[in-house]
């Protein structure tokens, strides 16, 4: 197992190319199940979750080829010959549940290990199942597996989600494109990753309109051709790097992404005192004055993303005054707090609110990464802590940030990957 060693205190300067978005790439790779032709997907980030996704597709019999040098994946839909996502894979990546919609749509049968809870919350899949039932599927849940059947094929339906769940919107959108007749999804998630999935599906011949709004219309088709798509940039990676520039009192430009993907995070960076410059396909954040405290509430898009909450908490430790951070999406997403406190942060938790008093003089220590975004938050704190910070269990980080230590090193950070004992 690896760990990161960071020597804090160096301001970061320069520009960094943003990778393809993990949370767009995963559903889009699973969407290749919908076609019996060879899909080509570009701008794939090099991440552990991508490898897990390829293993799930392999388990379904699909032939995959990852051309590492240009980060392209080819997936042959013709070789699909199984319908089970096994426990060992779902256990390491909950997003494997996204095979359910595509498999039921194409094969009329699916068997997926029931994803358990995870470090950030219980994360049930009831919205996914209820919507597929409305489309004519039925389920048996036994021995930790979801067995789904749609012997008559899926039928288009009008579905209103109880909450704009990202995963449920993706799963059901993928099911609807091959279902018979028209579907309407209401209270759908509006995240840029949904828009990217719809674009990828459209490259296959799917008929979709309204993605990026709460109401999506789909006109089912009887078959889909190969997908040809390049994954959209990762707004969470971009915002994490902008935070890194600000927290270290430097200046970082993120390249290959438009500010429209991340308006709420940018507004909060401005509130904390960052000087932001927006270009056509790049954004710069520059430290220009002492950081100000802020209030943030995580919300579905276009609100502030829960996936940036932990990183902004690191920023709040360096802001003068009291910041208030409310987490409304996941019930247990403050696991980074005790670790930040080990580095010297002053944070109090009251229910789903964290009150952060700053600026705190952080000092390096050994800390434990508990989930992906918590790891990023600890890196940010380590970059400003005095002395040496060791972050253990960074396999979480490798799931979602492509070569983060390399990218940070190029910006001037003293960050090293080492073998953990
Ligand atoms: N929910 C239900 N029932 C469902 C589905 C969701 O109650 O059937 C609840 C969840 O428990 C949660 C809320 O609805 O409280 C929102 O969950 P959502 O379904 O939107 O999350 P997800 O699809 O499981 C994706 C991202 C997460 C990101 C969330 C929210 C992927 C692969 N994962 O998860 O990303 O935090 O949306 O934006 O796209 C990460 O990248 O670190 C990460 C956790």
Boltz pocket constraint, residues with backbone or C-beta under 6 A from the ligand:
constraints:
  - pocket:
      binder: B
      contacts: [[A, 22], [A, 23], [A, 24], [A, 26], [A, 95], [A, 121], [A, 122], [A, 123], [A, 124], [A, 125], [A, 126], [A, 127], [A, 128], [A, 163], [A, 164], [A, 165], [A, 166], [A, 167], [A, 168], [A, 306], [A, 307], [A, 328], [A, 329], [A, 330], [A, 331], [A, 372], [A, 373], [A, 400]]
      max_distance: 6.0
